[in-house]
């Protein structure tokens, strides 16, 4: 959930384990006692950190959508107007997410509809803003390509990158993190390069 190197807080540990368990067994298939046991506290002890499972789910899905968008905006600033550099940075950032937070991809696919309307709308708003960062840079790189086609390409690349939960585990379905990362990077860049044939 976070690529930082300092030790996770108790709240972050709870969220990480909740995401893993929800992704493995579904939101309704996991109780607070199981989440608590996974982080070494009693189920009722979780209520010091969260109002309940619904609050955990909301924080997980709203949180990752916000982190992706904020990370994208940071990459825009760091690229300093260089669209090729920006597209590479966006791809690399999303690959890190897709490889490091596979449980959140599964959770989003399965459980987004369980969020309260306000939380679901916020997730969708953040996702649209994140998509627009990508669409903007791809349109800058391929100005002759119609916007609808660029938008379709961006969503296709997201589909490709977000397929990681279905690829298996390293050593069985995946060749290893570095090799998988390199493969995803080549495929994403190749998908966008195909727009040049327009």
C-alpha positions as a Markdown table, in Angstrom:
| # | Residue | x | y | z |
|---|---|---|---|---|
| 1 | Unk | 0.0 | 0.0 | 0.0 |
| 2 | Unk | 2.9 | 2.3 | 0.5 |
| 3 | Unk | 6.4 | 2.2 | -1.1 |
| 4 | Unk | 8.0 | 4.1 | 1.8 |
| 5 | Unk | 10.7 | 2.3 | 3.8 |
| 6 | Unk | 9.8 | 3.2 | 7.4 |
| 7 | Unk | 7.8 | 0.8 | 9.5 |
| 8 | Unk | 4.1 | 0.8 | 8.9 |
| 9 | Unk | 1.8 | 2.2 | 11.6 |
| 10 | Unk | -0.7 | -0.1 | 13.3 |
| 11 | Unk | -3.5 | 1.5 | 11.1 |
| 12 | Unk | -1.5 | 0.7 | 8.0 |
| 13 | Unk | -0.9 | -2.8 | 9.1 |
| 14 | Unk | -4.6 | -3.3 | 9.7 |
| 15 | Unk | -5.4 | -1.9 | 6.2 |
| 16 | Unk | -2.8 | -4.1 | 4.5 |
| 17 | Unk | -4.2 | -7.3 | 6.2 |
| 18 | Unk | -7.8 | -6.2 | 5.6 |
| 19 | Unk | -7.0 | -5.7 | 1.9 |
| 20 | Unk | -5.3 | -9.1 | 1.7 |
| 21 | Unk | -8.1 | -10.9 | 3.5 |
| 22 | Unk | -10.9 | -9.1 | 1.6 |
| 23 | Unk | -9.2 | -9.9 | -1.7 |
| 24 | Unk | -8.8 | -13.6 | -0.8 |
| 25 | Unk | -12.2 | -14.3 | 0.7 |
| 26 | Unk | -14.4 | -11.3 | -0.1 |
| 27 | Unk | -15.6 | -8.5 | 2.1 |
| 28 | Unk | -18.4 | -10.5 | 3.7 |
| 29 | Unk | -16.2 | -13.6 | 4.1 |
| 30 | Unk | -13.9 | -11.9 | 6.6 |
| 31 | Unk | -14.7 | -10.8 | 10.2 |
| 32 | Unk | -13.1 | -8.2 | 12.3 |
| 33 | Unk | -11.7 | -10.9 | 14.6 |
| 34 | Unk | -9.8 | -12.4 | 11.6 |
| 35 | Unk | -8.4 | -9.0 | 10.7 |
| 36 | Unk | -7.4 | -8.4 | 14.3 |
| 37 | Unk | -5.7 | -11.8 | 14.6 |
| 38 | Unk | -3.7 | -11.1 | 11.4 |
| 39 | Unk | -2.1 | -8.0 | 13.1 |
| 40 | Unk | -2.0 | -9.4 | 16.6 |
| 41 | Unk | -4.8 | -7.5 | 18.3 |
| 42 | Unk | -8.3 | -8.5 | 19.3 |
| 43 | Unk | -11.2 | -7.9 | 16.8 |
| 44 | Unk | -12.8 | -5.3 | 19.1 |
| 45 | Unk | -9.4 | -3.6 | 19.3 |
| 46 | Unk | -9.8 | -2.7 | 15.7 |
| 47 | Unk | -12.5 | -0.3 | 16.7 |
| 48 | Unk | -9.9 | 2.0 | 18.2 |
| 49 | Unk | -8.7 | 2.5 | 14.6 |
| 50 | Unk | -11.8 | 2.1 | 12.5 |
| 51 | Unk | -15.5 | 2.3 | 12.9 |
| 52 | Unk | -15.9 | -1.1 | 11.2 |
| 53 | Unk | -15.2 | -3.1 | 8.1 |
| 54 | Unk | -17.0 | -0.5 | 5.9 |
| 55 | Unk | -14.7 | 2.2 | 7.1 |
| 56 | Unk | -11.7 | 0.0 | 6.3 |
| 57 | Unk | -13.0 | -0.7 | 2.8 |
| 58 | Unk | -13.7 | 3.0 | 2.1 |
| 59 | Unk | -10.2 | 4.0 | 3.3 |
| 60 | Unk | -8.6 | 1.3 | 1.2 |
| 61 | Unk | -10.4 | 2.2 | -2.1 |
| 62 | Unk | -10.6 | 6.0 | -1.6 |
| 63 | Unk | -7.0 | 5.9 | -0.4 |
| 64 | Unk | -5.5 | 4.1 | -3.3 |
| 65 | Unk | -7.4 | 6.2 | -5.8 |
| 66 | Unk | -6.1 | 9.3 | -4.1 |
| 67 | Unk | -2.5 | 8.0 | -4.0 |
| 68 | Unk | -2.5 | 7.2 | -7.7 |
| 69 | Unk | -3.8 | 10.6 | -8.6 |
| 70 | Unk | -1.5 | 12.4 | -6.2 |
| 71 | Unk | 1.5 | 10.4 | -7.5 |
| 72 | Unk | 0.5 | 11.2 | -11.1 |
| 73 | Unk | 0.3 | 14.9 | -10.3 |
| 74 | Unk | 3.7 | 14.7 | -8.7 |
| 75 | Unk | 5.1 | 13.0 | -11.8 |
| 76 | Unk | 3.6 | 15.8 | -14.0 |
| 77 | Unk | 5.6 | 18.4 | -11.9 |
| 78 | Unk | 8.8 | 16.3 | -12.0 |
| 79 | Unk | 8.6 | 15.8 | -15.8 |
| 80 | Unk | 8.9 | 19.6 | -16.2 |
| 81 | Unk | 7.0 | 19.7 | -19.5 |
| 82 | Unk | 8.7 | 16.6 | -21.1 |
| 83 | Unk | 5.8 | 14.4 | -22.3 |
| 84 | Unk | 8.0 | 11.3 | -23.0 |
| 85 | Unk | 9.5 | 11.5 | -19.6 |
| 86 | Unk | 6.1 | 12.0 | -18.1 |
| 87 | Unk | 4.5 | 9.0 | -19.9 |
| 88 | Unk | 7.4 | 6.8 | -18.8 |
| 89 | Unk | 7.0 | 8.0 | -15.2 |
| 90 | Unk | 3.3 | 7.4 | -15.2 |
| 91 | Unk | 3.8 | 3.9 | -16.6 |
| 92 | Unk | 6.5 | 3.1 | -14.0 |
| 93 | Unk | 4.4 | 4.4 | -11.2 |
| 94 | Unk | 1.3 | 2.4 | -12.2 |
| 95 | Unk | 3.5 | -0.7 | -12.6 |
| 96 | Unk | 4.7 | -0.3 | -9.1 |
| 97 | Unk | 1.1 | -0.1 | -7.9 |
| 98 | Unk | 0.0 | -3.0 | -10.0 |
| 99 | Unk | 2.8 | -5.2 | -8.6 |
| 100 | Unk | 2.9 | -4.0 | -5.0 |
| 101 | Unk | -0.9 | -3.6 | -4.4 |
| 102 | Unk | -2.4 | -6.5 | -6.3 |
| 103 | Unk | -4.9 | -7.1 | -3.5 |
| 104 | Unk | -6.3 | -3.6 | -3.9 |
| 105 | Unk | -6.9 | -4.2 | -7.6 |
| 106 | Unk | -8.9 | -7.4 | -6.7 |
| 107 | Unk | -10.7 | -5.5 | -3.9 |
| 108 | Unk | -11.6 | -2.7 | -6.3 |
| 109 | Unk | -13.0 | -5.1 | -8.9 |
| 110 | Unk | -15.1 | -7.0 | -6.4 |
| 111 | Unk | -16.1 | -4.6 | -3.7 |
| 112 | Unk | -16.4 | -1.1 | -5.1 |
| 113 | Unk | -20.2 | -1.3 | -5.2 |
| 114 | Unk | -20.2 | -2.0 | -1.4 |
| 115 | Unk | -19.0 | 1.6 | -0.7 |
| 116 | Unk | -21.4 | 4.3 | 0.4 |
| 117 | Unk | -22.5 | 6.4 | -2.5 |
| 118 | Unk | -20.4 | 9.4 | -1.4 |
| 119 | Unk | -17.2 | 7.2 | -1.1 |
| 120 | Unk | -17.9 | 5.5 | -4.5 |
| 121 | Unk | -18.4 | 8.9 | -6.1 |
| 122 | Unk | -15.1 | 10.1 | -4.7 |
| 123 | Unk | -13.3 | 7.0 | -5.9 |
| 124 | Unk | -14.7 | 7.6 | -9.4 |
| 125 | Unk | -13.8 | 11.3 | -9.4 |
| 126 | Unk | -10.2 | 10.6 | -8.4 |
| 127 | Unk | -10.0 | 7.9 | -11.0 |
| 128 | Unk | -11.3 | 10.2 | -13.7 |
| 129 | Unk | -8.8 | 12.8 | -12.7 |
| 130 | Unk | -6.0 | 10.2 | -12.9 |
| 131 | Unk | -7.2 | 9.1 | -16.3 |
| 132 | Unk | -7.1 | 12.7 | -17.5 |
| 133 | Unk | -3.4 | 13.0 | -16.6 |
| 134 | Unk | -2.7 | 10.1 | -18.9 |
| 135 | Unk | -5.0 | 11.2 | -21.7 |
| 136 | Unk | -3.4 | 14.7 | -21.7 |
| 137 | Unk | 0.2 | 13.4 | -22.0 |
| 138 | Unk | -0.7 | 10.8 | -24.6 |
| 139 | Unk | -2.6 | 13.4 | -26.7 |
| 140 | Unk | 0.5 | 15.6 | -26.5 |
| 141 | Unk | 2.7 | 12.8 | -27.8 |
| 142 | Unk | 0.2 | 11.7 | -30.5 |
| 143 | Unk | -1.7 | 14.9 | -31.5 |
| 144 | Unk | -3.0 | 13.4 | -34.7 |
| 145 | Unk | -4.8 | 10.6 | -32.9 |
| 146 | Unk | -8.5 | 11.3 | -32.1 |
| 147 | Unk | -9.2 | 11.8 | -28.4 |
| 148 | Unk | -11.6 | 8.9 | -28.2 |
| 149 | Unk | -8.9 | 6.6 | -29.5 |
| 150 | Unk | -6.3 | 8.0 | -27.0 |
| 151 | Unk | -8.8 | 7.5 | -24.2 |
| 152 | Unk | -9.4 | 3.9 | -25.3 |
| 153 | Unk | -5.7 | 3.3 | -25.4 |
| 154 | Unk | -5.2 | 4.6 | -21.9 |
| 155 | Unk | -8.0 | 2.4 | -20.6 |
| 156 | Unk | -6.5 | -0.6 | -22.5 |
| 157 | Unk | -3.1 | 0.0 | -20.8 |
| 158 | Unk | -4.8 | 0.2 | -17.4 |
| 159 | Unk | -6.5 | -3.1 | -18.2 |
| 160 | Unk | -3.2 | -4.6 | -19.1 |
| 161 | Unk | -1.3 | -3.3 | -16.1 |
| 162 | Unk | -4.2 | -4.0 | -13.6 |
| 163 | Unk | -4.3 | -7.7 | -14.8 |
| 164 | Unk | -1.5 | -8.6 | -12.3 |
| 165 | Unk | -3.7 | -10.3 | -9.8 |
| 166 | Unk | -4.5 | -12.8 | -12.5 |
| 167 | Unk | -0.9 | -13.6 | -13.4 |
| 168 | Unk | -0.2 | -16.0 | -10.5 |
| 169 | Unk | 2.7 | -15.7 | -8.1 |
| 170 | Unk | 6.4 | -15.1 | -8.8 |
| 171 | Unk | 8.1 | -18.4 | -9.7 |
| 172 | Unk | 4.8 | -20.0 | -10.9 |
| 173 | Unk | 2.9 | -17.6 | -13.2 |
| 174 | Unk | 5.3 | -14.6 | -13.0 |
| 175 | Unk | 9.0 | -14.8 | -13.9 |
| 176 | Unk | 10.0 | -12.6 | -10.9 |
| 177 | Unk | 9.4 | -9.0 | -10.1 |
| 178 | Unk | 12.1 | -7.4 | -12.2 |
| 179 | Unk | 11.3 | -9.4 | -15.3 |
| 180 | Unk | 7.5 | -8.9 | -14.8 |
| 181 | Unk | 8.1 | -5.1 | -14.4 |
| 182 | Unk | 10.2 | -5.0 | -17.6 |
| 183 | Unk | 7.6 | -7.0 | -19.5 |
| 184 | Unk | 4.7 | -4.7 | -18.4 |
| 185 | Unk | 6.8 | -1.6 | -19.2 |
| 186 | Unk | 7.5 | -2.9 | -22.8 |
| 187 | Unk | 3.8 | -3.9 | -23.3 |
| 188 | Unk | 2.5 | -0.5 | -22.1 |
| 189 | Unk | 5.0 | 1.5 | -24.2 |
| 190 | Unk | 4.2 | -0.7 | -27.2 |
| 191 | Unk | 0.5 | -0.2 | -26.8 |
| 192 | Unk | 1.0 | 3.6 | -26.9 |
| 193 | Unk | 3.6 | 3.4 | -29.7 |
| 194 | Unk | 1.0 | 1.6 | -31.8 |
| 195 | Unk | -1.0 | 4.9 | -31.9 |
| 196 | Unk | 1.8 | 6.2 | -34.1 |
| 197 | Unk | 0.6 | 4.0 | -36.9 |
| 198 | Unk | -2.4 | 6.3 | -37.2 |
